[in-house]
Structure formats: C-alpha cells, structure tokens
C-alpha cells in the first residue's frame, strides 16, 4: 500500500509508530457527486449528471470497500450504464496494478498500468493514499469520487430514471436506524479488522480485537430479533456488513489475528451471511481467489512467507434458516 506525494509515487506502509501502534485510515479526498440531473450533492458537493456510459468504476475484487459498491451496481441494474475494471490481487511496490497476467482486467478506458496513474491524471500534484473504488468520469477525464459510502448512495438513486430500477437500499423511514448501525459496523467491524490486523503494539491490538468481537456480538443479538440489520428490509447496512463477514473466516480470522471466534461460530451471523451470499447476483461479485491472494501475498509485513492458505472450506451455499424471521426483501421507492 503506497501513496502519492505531490504526484510522485511512494511505496510506503502506514506509519503506525506516529500513532502509538495504531492504524489510522485516511479519509477519501475526491468527493464530487453524481446526481439525477447534475444538482449538488446532499451536503452541497459539486454535482455531475447521471448519464449512461459516462462513468467507469475501478475496483479491486479483494477490497471490501470496493466490493460493496460492486454489489449495488449489480442489484441496481447499473452494469450496462457503468463500466467496470478491476486491478490485480497483488498489491506490491507499485500498488494496485492492471497487470492482466496477474489477474487484472486491464484498463480499457485509460490504458494505465498502475492505479495511481488515474489519480495523477485527475490531479498531477495529488497527495494521498491511492485507493479503490474510484468512479471515473470519461467526459471530464478525472476521478469523480473515491469514497465507497457515498458511491453507495449515488448508485442507490442517481440513475433510477435511466434504469427504471426502484429498489431502495436507504429508505427514508429507516435512515436513522441505518446510520446508527453503519456507524457501529464501520468503526468496530469494517475498520475494526484492520485496526486489529495492522496494529503494531500488543495493547493496541487487544483493544481493537475485543471491540471487534463485542460489536459482532451486538450484531448477533440484533439478528436474533430481525431478519436484517434495519428490520424487515435488506438495506445498505447489510451490504456494508456482508463484505467484511464474507472475508472474515477466510482472511481476517487468521491473517489479521481476529481469532476469538469465527463467523461460523455465530448461529445468526453465519446463517445471515449465507442468506446474503445466496441472494441473486451477490455470489458472483465474490472472488475468493483474489481475496486470499491479495491479503496473504501483498501484506508481507504480516505474512513474510507469502504462503496463501488452501482453506478454509466455507460452504456458503449451504441452506440457511433466516426464513424463520419475518422479512420482505428490498423496499421499492414510491
């Protein structure tokens, strides 16, 4: 994992020493919004109009942040409107690459070799971490937005008039609940696995791994009463949790030392994970080869041998028991 400093690439790991052994995630910097007709974003961000074929999504199949945007692209029927390219699972001295020989798709839009080149095409003097996902505007030739939580909201509504897809993953009456769940899941689970796995001090690791499993316990209890995190409807909160859960037993449990329990050891979370994995369209967005090769091979500070484990056997196609709880699927708008 590297970064750009004044437009120059640096192969530089996170400086946990500066933060007492803590991993601190940098906030996304490119935050324009795609809206139905180019109006400003919800907090006054510059807006661009939703147009078929104008935008291209760059992702990693290994990355949970990119994965949740891929799922919305699939469920909202945006595949014909928004193209997609994915990087190689191996993130080495040049960061994310489009090396087809290593499993990347290549870049048919800009023809770049390295993901960081998209950032310098956007801003020749860019300074910051080079991350996925990134939504590219082919008309203005720049990254519009590289914040996954905002891309979820854009994909949920900006293109509805073009697709006719009225599914709503952020229904107005559930927003307070969704936002509350998202805050807990992001801090303690989505980012909690990284704060545990990238910690370089024992006490820091222990603090975050305990907080992680306390949060998983809260989600387990919540799912005992509700089919989905916000109640009877599948929402973006479920998608945001799913992309961490699906990687947990395969990667985070061993590689990041998040090993108090497996997701398989939680009755509700494990059945919920299987239900979401089996939801039409979701399983085809999951690529365990990329997931395992990326984490175990790219993070040589954690796994210096770069041996990728053969297991575990996850069997996510096994039946689940979530039908025992009331649930109606996905809410439609209007």
Secondary structure, DSSP 8 states (H G I E B T S, - for coil): --EEETTEEE-----GGGGTT---------B-EEETTS---TTS--EEE--TTTEEEEE-SS-HHHHHHHHHHHHTT-TTTSEEEE--S--BTTBSB--GGGT----TTT--SBTHHHHHHH-TT--EE--S-EEEETTTTEEEE--HHHHHHHHHHTTHHHH---EESS-GGGHHHHHHHHHHHIIIIITHHHHHHT--SHHHHHHHHHHHHHHHHHHHHHHHH-SBTTBSB--HHHHHHHHHHHHIIIIIHHHT---S--GGG-HHHHHHHHHHHTSTTTGGG--HHHHHHHHHHH-TTT-TT----------TTS---GGGS---B-EE--
